[in-house]
Amino acid sequence: MNGVRDYATITGAYWVFTLTDGALRMLVLFHLHALGFSPLEVVSLFVFYELFGVVTNFVGGWIGARFGLERTLFAGLILQIAACGMLAQWAAALTVPLVMTAQAVSGIAKDLTKMSAKSYIKLVVPAGDRSRLMRWVAVLTGSKNALKGVGFFLGGLLLQTVGFARANQSMAGALAIALVACAMLLPAASGKAGKAIELRHLLTKDPRINWLSAARMFLFGSRDVWFVFALPVFLNTSLGWTTTGSGAFLACWVIGYGIVQAASPRLVAKHPDARHVGVWTALLLLPLGGIASALVLDAAAATTLTIGLALFGIVFAANSAMHSYLIVHYAEQDRVSLNVGFYYSANAMGRLVGTVLSGATFQWAGMGAEGLVACIGVSAAFVVGAAILTIPLRRAELANGADLSVS
């Protein structure tokens, strides 16, 4: 019973963090774009966010295994409070180095918090109960993304109503409340490894985790190369939507994406394996091709993006949920945070590459429909890479002596 309570506590804190994380991204993107920053300048502000996410996931898993998952959760919440406070304090005199520093701190915070919450599932679900593991991973991941969508809307709304500084102050206060609640409820040393963990253990020897991590990197690069910068700026500048309207549109997409993730056990195999991931990854090419073709033919952009994004979101959400299940399933019970941390460092690397390419491609190809189409083309190339990587992943599964599929 205490395990379920602890899981609920850490998940609740993750939800609060996710709201602020989504809001902060929209606040920074729209506020600095309105101040006249170029696409590459705005994207550069997110580079440290993603870059430090790579490092944090890699080392954070070792910290969680060595000292306990509640320590990494506390650190994540405290750092996000510091990032929001920094942006609020110097809101009237923002510079690229200042915002990059705040984003670096936020990137560290996000991945410490995410690694803590997702690793905790392995500690709560009984060993061998794969069906429950799939359901709980799907619910946590789906609810997190739904709340991130709410955060996108919240960021656009707060920017338009109370302004940049007060928005960050409000988010810092909400995070402080979550931190106090966790400090009161969580036990010490949850998730701490029974054996001594050395830095050399950061690199996994399980080929399944290595191939899955590589596929994850390409998968999330395929999303962020057009979703992070090109799409919201296109909505705001080319279609003339307000920041609140653009944030609400993206919020609805991410909320729907999260709902599909939570429901994914009913959409895909009960115990998915690399074959299922490969098929669902390849299916992403259909909505991407449809969106790009419609934009080239000068179809109604708002309708095209609404329908295309809905289809892309359904396929991507189911795919992401299967990925999240597989990494927790593959992870060793005594070193779950190490394995999950390694995997999400690859996830952050994909987001980093996608973020940089989103701004660079959009600026190079033209900041309009042609730029968005170019970003979607790069996305399709990443999807092909992610699908190909599921082939050696399946071989690694079979070499491990277990066919995970039970349709």
N, C-alpha and C positions, 0 to 999 in steps of 0.2 A: 504493500500500500504506500509506503514511504517513497518507493521508486516511482510510482505513478505521480505522486505529489511533486516530487523533485522534477520529473519530466514536464509536468504542467507549469511549474514555476519558471523553468528555463525557457520553455516555449513561449510563455507569456512575455518574458523579457525580450525574446527574439522578435516577437510581434511589435512591441513598442519600438524597438530599434529599427525594424524594417520600415515602419511608417516614417520615421525621421530620415532614413536613408533615401527613400524614394522622393520625399519632399525636398531634401537638400540638393539632389541632382537637378530637379526642375528649377529650384531657386537659383542655383549657380548658372545653369545653362541660359535661362531666359534673361536673368538680370545682367549678366555680362555681355550677352549678345545685344541687349538694348543699349548698353554703354558703348557699343561700337567695336567690340573685339572681333577679329576675323575668325572664320571657322577653325583654322589651325591653332589660333591662340586659345579659343574656347576649348578645343579638344585637348590641347596641351595641359590644361588645368586638370583633366581627368587622367592623364598619363600616370602621375604619381599615385593616384587612387588605385589604379589597376596594378601598377608595378609593385607597390608595397603590399598589395594583396597576394601577389605571387610569393614574395618572401615570407609574409606572415603565415600563410597556409603551410608553407614548407617547414618553418621553424615552430609555428604555433602548435602543430600536432605533437611535437617533442615536448613542448612546455606543458601541454595538457596531460600527456602520459607521465611526465615527471612530477608534476605538482598538483594535478587535479583539474577537472574541467570547470569547476566554479571559479578558479583563479583566472582562467582565460576569459570567462564570461564577464567577470568584474572589470578586467582590464579593458575589454571591448567597450563596455558602457561608459567607463570613465574617459576613455580617449574620444568617444563620440561627443560627450559633453564638452570636452576641451575644444574640439573642432568647431562645434556650433558657437561656443563662447568666443572663439577667436574671430570668426566671421562677423559676429554681432558687434564686437568691440571696435573693429576697424572697418565697419560697413561703409563709412563715408570716404575711405581712402584705400580702396582695394587695389592691389597690384597683382601682376601675374605670379611673382614669387610667393606672395602672401597666400593667395588662394591655392596655389600648388601645394604649399606646406599644409594648409588646412585639409586639402583633399588627401594628402598622404596620410595624415593622422586618421581621417575618416576611413580610408581604405584598410588600414591596419585594424581599426575598430570593427569594421564590418566582417572581416574574415575571421577574427578571433571569436566573434559572437556566433557566426554561422557554423564554424567548425565545432564549437562547444555544443550547440543545440543538436546538430545532426549526429554527432558522435554519441550523444546521450541515448539515442534510440537503441543502439546495440546493447546498452547496459540494462535496458528495461524489458525488451522483448525476450521471452524465453528462447534459449538456444535451439535452433532447428525449426522454429515456427516461421517458415518463410512467408506464408500467406499473411500473417499478422504484420510481419516486417514490411511487406510491400504496402499494406494498407496504412500503417503508421507513417512510413516515409512519405507516401503520397499525400496524406493529410497535412503533415508538417510543411512539406515543400509547396503544396498547393495553397494552403492558407497564407504562407509567407508571401507568395507572389501576388495573391489577391490583395493583401494589405499593402504591398509595395505599389500596386496600382492606385489604391486609395491615397498613398503618399504622393504619387505624381500629381493627382488632382489637388491634394492639400497644398503642395508646393506652389502650384500656379495660383490657387485661390489666396493663399497667405501673401504672396508677392503683390497681388493686385489689391488686397484689402488693408493689410497692416504694414507692408513693406519688408524689406530684406532683413533689417536688424532685429525687429521685434519677432519676426518669424523664427529666427535662429534662437532667440532668447526663450521662446515658448517651447521649442523642441528640447533645449537643454534642461528645462524644468521637468518635462515629462520623463526624460531619461534618468534624471536624478531620483524620481519616485520609484522607477523600476529597479534601480540599483539598490535602494534601501530595502525593497521587498525581497530581493534575492539574498542580500546579506542576512536577513532575518530568517529565511526559510531553508536555504540550501545547506547541506552538511559539508564538512571538509573532506577533501581528497577524493571526490567522486571521479571515477574514470582513471585514477592513478594506477599505473602499471605495477604488477606484483614484482617484476624483476627490474633490475637497474637498466635504464634506457640511456644509450650513448648516442652521440650525434651521428655516428655511422649508420644507425638504424633508420635515419630519415629516408634513405633510399630503399625502396621496396624491391624484393627479389621475386615477387609474384608477377609473372608476365601478364596475367589477366588485368591486374591493376595498371600496369604500364600501358597496355594497349587501350584500355578503357579511358585512361587519362589523356592519351593522345587524341582519341576520338572526341572526347569532351572539349578539348582545346579548339579543334576545328568546328565543332558544333556551335559553341558559343561565340566564336569569331564570326560565324555565318550570320548570326542574329545581330550582333552589335555593330557590324560594318555598315548597316543601313539604319538600325533602330536608334542608336545612341545619339547621333547628331543630325544626320541628313534628314530623317523623317520629321522630328519635331520642328526643325528650322524651316523645312519645306511647308509644313502646315501653317507656321506663323508668318512667313514672308511671301511665299508663292500663292497660298490660298487665302491669306489675310485673316486667319483666325487669331483671336486674343490668346494671351498666355493661359488664361483660365480655360478657354475652349480647347486649346491644344493639349493642356494637361489633362482635361477631362476625357478627351478622346484616347490618349495613351493610357489613362487610368482604367477606362472601360476594357481596353484590350488586355492589360495585365491582370485585371480582376477576372475576366473570362478565362484567360490563360491559367490562372491559379485554380479556378473551379474545375477546369478540365484535368489539371494535374491531380487534384484531390479525387476525382472520379476515375482516374486512369486504370485502377484495378479492374473496372468493369468494361474498359475499352480494349485492353490488351490482354495477353496471357497472364494467368495468375502468377506464374513463376517465369518471367521473361528471361531470355538469354540473348546472346549476341546476334542470332538470326533475326529476332524480332526488332532489335535496335537497328540493324542494317536496313531492313525493309522500311521502317518508319522514317529513317534518315533520308533515304532516297526519295520518299514521297514529298519531301520539302521542296523538291525541284518543281513540282506542279504549280503550287501557288506563286512561287517566285517567278516562274516563267509567265504565268498569267498576268501578274501585276506589271512586269516589265513590258510585255507585249501591248497591254492596254494603254500604258502611258505613252509608248512610242506611237501608237495609232491615235493619240490625242483624245482618248475616251475621257469621260468625266472623272477627274482625279479623285474627288472625295468619295464617290461611289466605288471606284476601283480599289482604293486603299481600304475602305471599310470591308468589302467582301474578301479581298485578297488577304488582308491581315487576319480576318476571322479564320479562314482556312489554314493559313500558316500557323496561327496560334494553336489550333486544335492539334495539328500534327506535331509541332515543336513541343507542346506541353506533355503529350503522351510520351514522346521520345525522352525528354528531360527526366520525367518521373521514372522511366525504366533505368536510365543511367544512375539516378540517385539510389534506387533500390539495389542495383548491382554492386555499387561500391561498398555499401554497408554490408551486403551479403558476403562479398569477397573478403572484407576486412577481418583481421584476426581479433578475437575477443579481447585479448590482453593488450593489443596495440591499435585499437580502433581509431584513436585520434591521430596516430601517426599515418595510417593508411588513408583516412579521410582527408587529412591535411595535405598529403602529397597529391591526392586527386584534385582537390580544389585549388591547389597552386597551378595546375594545368588549366583549370577552368578560368582562373584569373589571367593567365597568360593569353588565352584565347580572347578574353574581353579586352585586354590591353592592345593586342594586335588589331582587333576589330575596331576599337575606339580610334586609334591612330589612323587607320585606313578610312574610317568613316569621314573624318574631317578632311583628310588629304584628297581622297577621291572626289568628294563633293565639291571641294574648291577647285580642283584641277578640271573636272568635267563640266563645271558650270553650276551655279547655285540655283537650280530650278529642276524641272522634270528630268532633263538630261543628266544632271548630277545624281539624282535619286536612282535612275535606271542604271547608271554606271556602278553605283554602290550595290545594287541588287545583283548585277553581274558578278562582282567579286564575291558576294554572298553565295551564289550558286557554285562557284569554284570551291569554296570552303565546304559546302555540303557534300560535294563529290569526294573530297578528301576524308571527311568524317565517315562516309559510307564505306569507302575502301578499307579503312582501318578496322572495321568490324569483322573483316575476313580473318586476319591473324588473331583477333580476339576470340573468335569461335574456336580456332585451332587450340588456343591456350586453354579454353574451357574443357575441351575434349581431352587434352593432355593431362588436365588436373583430375580426370577420372570421374567427372560428373556431368550428366546431361541435365541442365537446369530446367528444361522446358516441360511444363505440364499444362497443356492448353485446356 
